[in-house]
Amino acid sequence: MRFHVLTLFPSMFESPFAESLIARARRNGLVEILTYDVRAHAETPRSVDDYAFGGGPGMVMKPEPVFEAVEAARKAGARGAPIVLLSPRGRRLTQTVVQNLAACDNLTMICGRYEGVDERVRLHLATDEISIGDFVLSGGELAAMVLIDSVSRLIPGVVGSTESTRNDSFTTGLLQYPQYTRPAEYRGWRVPEVLLSGNHGEIARWRREESLRITLASRPDLLETVRLSDDDRTILKKLEAGSQP
Ligand SMILES: C[S@@+](CC[C@H](N)C(=O)[O-])C[C@H]1O[C@@H](n2cnc3c(N)ncnc32)[C@H](O)[C@@H]1O
């Protein structure tokens, strides 16, 4: 997967992807992150933004350098690829959106700054508009990084075992069960006995119950769309009634 990122601050993308999983994926050629300095596509380095027509505080990113930078990305292989404008107005980023984007070979992202980007970029250049949540960042760079990280995890070979991404929160439709590692006892807090039992059937059942319990407590809205088995429904009824399943 090749990510093409249009930004006024390309160096922001260096250190977050120089460590751990994504760094290894880059070394192995599974992920490529190409940044395009929007300033380099402006008439002068200082002419990337201008006052808003109609007045008001703050500056707006001009359309020309953004269109030009996208053209450079197209020449580098992004022709035909989705062009995502990061914006608080966009559709909300979810694991389903991430899964769909992970099927692309190239993905172009436009990071806004200041008051945002000239509307003509949204209307005539971007093919998608994504928000990472109902809050306002200073720029689209952190949102683009969230997108790069979450999408990269789903590229085969990036995470060691595909089982771990299959069991992730949201991928199953539920939140994930609690995880424990050694020691089996720490400061008197013992790991649930079932996890030490070696009984894989019991462990799977405990994990499913815990996923349902945590989802019911923290994100009951997810239960409206997930496919539930008869066993799941019985467990949920007991949980809702306040008894142990
Ligand atoms: C300060 S914000 C502009 C906010 C804009 N004035 C508004 O009220 O919607 C600058 C840039 O940060 C990015 N940004 C801010 N919040 C975001 C979010 N929740 N998701 C994705 N991008 C965001 C966008 O690229 C945006 O153009």
The ligand as an SDF file (V2000), in Angstrom:
LIG
                    3D

 27 29  0  0  0  0  0  0  0  0999 V2000
   -8.3310   23.8730   12.6170 C   0  0  0  0  0  0  0  0  0  0  0  0
   -8.9420   22.6730   11.5250 S   0  0  0  0  0  0  0  0  0  0  0  0
  -10.1940   23.5580   10.6920 C   0  0  0  0  0  0  0  0  0  0  0  0
  -11.5000   23.4180   11.3420 C   0  0  0  0  0  0  0  0  0  0  0  0
  -12.6190   24.1470   10.6100 C   0  0  0  0  0  0  0  0  0  0  0  0
  -12.4800   25.5620   10.7710 N   0  0  0  0  0  0  0  0  0  0  0  0
  -13.9560   23.6880   11.1550 C   0  0  0  0  0  0  0  0  0  0  0  0
  -14.4800   24.3250   12.0620 O   0  0  0  0  0  0  0  0  0  0  0  0
  -14.4650   22.6490   10.7020 O   0  0  0  0  0  0  0  0  0  0  0  0
   -7.6730   22.5040   10.3350 C   0  0  0  0  0  0  0  0  0  0  0  0
   -7.6230   21.1730    9.6470 C   0  0  0  0  0  0  0  0  0  0  0  0
   -7.4630   20.1210   10.5990 O   0  0  0  0  0  0  0  0  0  0  0  0
   -7.9940   18.9260   10.0830 C   0  0  0  0  0  0  0  0  0  0  0  0
   -8.9270   18.3800   11.0820 N   0  0  0  0  0  0  0  0  0  0  0  0
   -9.3740   18.9970   12.1870 C   0  0  0  0  0  0  0  0  0  0  0  0
  -10.1880   18.2280   12.8990 N   0  0  0  0  0  0  0  0  0  0  0  0
  -10.2590   17.0400   12.2380 C   0  0  0  0  0  0  0  0  0  0  0  0
  -10.9590   15.8350   12.4730 C   0  0  0  0  0  0  0  0  0  0  0  0
  -11.7490   15.6760   13.5270 N   0  0  0  0  0  0  0  0  0  0  0  0
  -10.7870   14.8250   11.5970 N   0  0  0  0  0  0  0  0  0  0  0  0
   -9.9940   14.9690   10.5140 C   0  0  0  0  0  0  0  0  0  0  0  0
   -9.3190   16.1070   10.2400 N   0  0  0  0  0  0  0  0  0  0  0  0
   -9.4520   17.1390   11.0810 C   0  0  0  0  0  0  0  0  0  0  0  0
   -8.6600   19.2570    8.7520 C   0  0  0  0  0  0  0  0  0  0  0  0
   -7.8010   18.8890    7.7110 O   0  0  0  0  0  0  0  0  0  0  0  0
   -8.8310   20.7530    8.8580 C   0  0  0  0  0  0  0  0  0  0  0  0
   -8.8650   21.3650    7.5840 O   0  0  0  0  0  0  0  0  0  0  0  0
  1  2  1  0
  2  3  1  0
  2 10  1  0
  3  4  1  0
  4  5  1  0
  5  6  1  0
  5  7  1  0
  7  8  2  0
  7  9  1  0
 10 11  1  0
 11 12  1  0
 11 26  1  0
 12 13  1  0
 13 14  1  0
 13 24  1  0
 14 15  1  0
 14 23  1  0
 15 16  2  0
 16 17  1  0
 17 18  1  0
 17 23  2  0
 18 19  1  0
 18 20  2  0
 20 21  1  0
 21 22  2  0
 22 23  1  0
 24 25  1  0
 24 26  1  0
 26 27  1  0
M  CHG  2   2   1   9  -1
M  END
$$$$
